[in-house]
C-alpha cells in the first residue's frame, strides 16, 4: 500500500515539531529489529545487562 502525500506531509510535520519523540521512536524500532533479526545469545545477554543498569539509574531519580 502506497503512502499518500497527505500522510507523508503529516509525518514530516510531526517529526519537525517533535524531534526528540521521533528519535526515540526510531531508536526503539532499531532495537526491536536488532533483537528480532540479528541478536544471538551473547548479544541478548549484553542487552539484558544494559537494561538492568538503565533501570537502576531511572529508579534513583
Backbone bond lengths (Angstrom), bond angles and torsions (degrees), N, CA, C in turn:
res aa  C-N    CA-C-N  psi(-1)  N-CA   C-N-CA  omega(-1)  CA-C   N-CA-C  phi
1 X - - - 1.448 - - 1.525 108.84 -
2 X 1.291 116.45 128.10 1.461 122.03 -178.77 1.526 110.28 -77.64
3 X 1.310 115.06 148.55 1.455 120.83 177.37 1.525 108.71 -85.62
4 X 1.334 116.15 129.70 1.464 119.67 -178.71 1.527 110.47 -71.11
5 X 1.313 114.75 159.32 1.468 120.05 178.41 1.526 110.62 -62.73
6 X 1.320 116.73 -37.60 1.467 120.03 179.01 1.526 110.62 -63.40
7 X 1.319 116.80 -40.63 1.464 120.87 179.01 1.523 110.34 -65.38
8 X 1.324 116.91 -41.65 1.465 121.01 178.25 1.525 111.07 -61.23
9 X 1.338 116.09 -43.84 1.469 119.78 179.16 1.522 110.94 -64.80
10 X 1.323 116.78 -41.54 1.466 120.52 179.99 1.523 110.93 -64.08
11 X 1.311 117.18 -40.85 1.464 121.39 178.48 1.519 110.74 -64.10
12 X 1.315 116.85 -45.20 1.467 120.80 179.14 1.527 110.86 -62.90
13 X 1.320 116.81 -40.45 1.466 121.08 179.02 1.528 110.50 -64.09
14 X 1.326 117.05 -43.74 1.464 120.81 178.92 1.524 110.66 -62.13
15 X 1.330 116.79 -46.41 1.467 120.65 -179.62 1.522 111.30 -61.30
16 X 1.328 117.26 -37.97 1.464 120.80 179.13 1.526 111.28 -69.14
17 X 1.324 116.39 -36.53 1.463 120.80 -177.16 1.524 112.45 -81.98
18 X 1.331 117.80 -27.80 1.467 123.02 -176.67 1.531 110.74 -129.61
19 X 1.327 118.33 65.81 1.474 119.53 -174.48 1.527 113.84 -63.72
20 X 1.323 118.20 -37.19 1.467 119.86 -178.94 1.527 111.05 -68.96
21 X 1.315 117.25 -40.66 1.465 120.58 178.16 1.525 110.26 -64.47
22 X 1.316 116.84 -39.31 1.463 120.69 179.15 1.528 110.51 -65.52
23 X 1.336 117.00 -40.73 1.466 120.56 177.75 1.524 110.90 -63.67
24 X 1.331 116.70 -42.90 1.462 120.61 179.79 1.527 110.70 -63.48
25 X 1.323 117.19 -42.56 1.462 121.30 178.76 1.524 110.51 -60.80
26 X 1.325 116.45 -44.80 1.461 120.59 -179.25 1.528 110.91 -65.89
27 X 1.322 117.24 -40.03 1.466 120.85 179.37 1.526 110.62 -63.93
28 X 1.340 117.17 -43.06 1.469 120.36 176.94 1.519 110.76 -60.86
29 X 1.310 115.79 -41.32 1.456 120.56 179.47 1.524 111.00 -62.09
30 X 1.338 117.01 -44.26 1.463 121.17 178.06 1.526 110.94 -63.04
31 X 1.325 116.39 -41.38 1.465 120.28 -179.42 1.530 110.56 -63.01
32 X 1.319 116.41 -45.49 1.472 119.99 178.76 1.525 111.09 -61.24
33 X 1.317 115.87 -42.68 1.466 119.32 -179.30 1.524 110.48 -63.64
34 X 1.319 117.44 -44.27 1.460 121.03 178.34 1.530 110.11 -58.75
35 X 1.325 116.43 -47.96 1.464 120.63 -178.34 1.527 110.72 -61.68
36 X 1.312 117.14 -46.22 1.462 120.67 -174.03 1.522 114.74 -77.93
37 X 1.319 118.49 -26.59 1.461 119.68 -173.28 1.519 115.40 -114.44
38 X 1.330 118.13 -27.75 1.455 119.03 -169.63 1.524 115.79 -122.71
39 X 1.314 118.21 -26.14 1.463 120.87 -171.31 1.525 111.82 -68.87
40 X 1.341 114.27 139.88 1.456 120.49 170.69 1.531 107.04 -105.34
41 X 1.329 116.90 -176.24 1.463 119.61 -177.73 1.524 112.14 -59.12
42 X 1.322 116.62 -40.07 1.467 120.07 179.94 1.534 110.85 -63.56
43 X 1.303 116.46 -43.58 1.461 120.63 178.53 1.516 112.15 -63.99
44 X 1.328 116.52 -40.60 1.461 120.38 178.66 1.524 111.23 -66.71
45 X 1.334 116.97 -37.99 1.467 120.23 176.81 1.525 110.71 -61.81
46 X 1.324 116.05 -42.73 1.467 120.19 179.24 1.528 110.62 -62.75
47 X 1.318 116.61 -43.02 1.459 120.03 178.77 1.523 111.46 -63.43
48 X 1.322 117.55 -40.79 1.462 120.59 178.08 1.521 110.93 -58.97
49 X 1.322 116.81 -42.48 1.463 120.70 179.71 1.533 110.58 -65.98
50 X 1.312 116.83 -43.31 1.465 120.13 177.92 1.528 111.42 -61.83
51 X 1.312 116.66 -38.56 1.465 121.08 179.02 1.525 110.13 -65.90
52 X 1.333 117.65 -42.53 1.470 120.81 177.80 1.520 111.06 -58.39
53 X 1.328 116.28 -46.90 1.467 121.09 -179.24 1.528 110.12 -62.11
54 X 1.312 116.66 -45.02 1.470 120.46 -178.46 1.519 111.29 -64.69
55 X 1.331 117.61 -40.10 1.467 120.49 178.28 1.527 110.79 -62.38
56 X 1.328 117.16 -40.63 1.467 120.47 177.64 1.519 110.46 -61.75
57 X 1.335 117.05 -42.89 1.464 121.12 178.19 1.527 111.07 -60.69
58 X 1.311 116.70 -43.94 1.460 120.58 -178.49 1.523 111.70 -68.43
59 X 1.327 117.28 -35.47 1.459 120.50 -179.46 1.521 112.42 -70.82
60 X 1.337 118.10 -24.33 1.463 121.73 178.04 1.526 111.46 -72.34
61 X 1.306 117.05 -24.84 1.473 120.95 -176.32 1.484 112.39 -75.57
